[in-house]
């Protein structure tokens, strides 16, 4: 759940930055970077608490965090090999 929330926050931040870029507005990347760094800091603290203070299995935590990455890679591979996507581009 933690990695999904991080990815969702990153997606929303990038949509905001690129939306301003498409509208030819002035780009200010500082708020995006600060939000990203704060989200990473909260994630590190959260993972530290989970691994140190509870009896969580480290392999389960790593597999849980990797599910989003595996999903992204699988989506990219399937999109690249989809014939209708290539025709649309």
C-alpha positions in Angstrom: 0.0 0.0 0.0 2.9 2.3 0.8 4.5 2.0 -2.6 1.2 2.4 -4.4 0.5 5.7 -2.4 4.0 6.9 -3.3 3.6 6.1 -7.0 0.2 7.8 -7.0 1.7 11.0 -5.4 4.5 11.0 -7.9 2.0 10.6 -10.8 -0.1 13.5 -9.6 3.0 15.7 -9.1 4.2 14.9 -12.6 0.8 15.6 -14.1 0.8 19.0 -12.4 4.3 19.9 -13.7 3.7 18.7 -17.2 0.2 20.3 -17.3 1.8 23.7 -16.6 4.5 23.0 -19.2 1.9 22.3 -21.9 0.0 25.5 -20.9 3.3 27.4 -21.4 3.2 28.6 -17.8 6.3 29.3 -15.8 7.8 26.1 -14.5 8.6 26.0 -10.8 10.0 22.6 -10.0 10.9 23.4 -6.4 7.5 22.5 -4.9 7.4 19.3 -6.8 10.9 18.3 -5.6 10.2 19.3 -2.0 7.0 17.2 -2.0 8.9 14.3 -3.5 11.7 14.5 -0.9 9.1 14.8 2.0 7.3 11.8 0.7 10.5 9.8 0.6 11.4 10.9 4.1 8.0 9.8 5.4 8.4 6.5 3.6 11.9 5.9 5.1 10.6 6.7 8.6 7.5 4.4 8.1 9.7 1.5 6.8 12.1 2.0 9.6 9.3 1.8 12.2 7.8 -1.3 10.5 11.1 -3.2 10.3 12.5 -2.2 13.7 9.5 -2.0 16.0 7.4 -4.9 14.6 8.0 -8.5 13.7 7.6 -7.9 10.0 9.2 -10.2 7.6 11.7 -8.3 5.5 11.2 -10.4 2.4 7.4 -9.7 2.6 8.1 -6.0 2.8 10.5 -6.1 -0.2 8.0 -8.1 -2.2 5.2 -5.7 -1.3 7.2 -2.7 -2.3 8.3 -4.3 -5.6 4.7 -5.1 -6.7 4.3 -1.6 -8.1 7.6 -1.7 -10.0 6.7 -5.1 -11.5 3.3 -3.8 -12.5 4.9 -0.8 -14.2 7.4 -2.9 -16.1 4.7 -5.4 -17.1 2.5 -2.5 -18.4 5.3 -1.0 -20.4 6.2 -4.4 -22.0 2.6 -5.2 -22.9 2.1 -1.7 -24.3 5.2 -2.0 -26.4 4.1 -5.3 -27.9 0.5 -4.2 -28.5 0.0 -3.8 -32.2 -2.9 -1.4 -31.9 -0.8 1.0 -29.7 1.9 1.2 -32.4 -0.7 2.0 -35.1 -2.1 4.8 -33.0 1.3 6.5 -32.6 
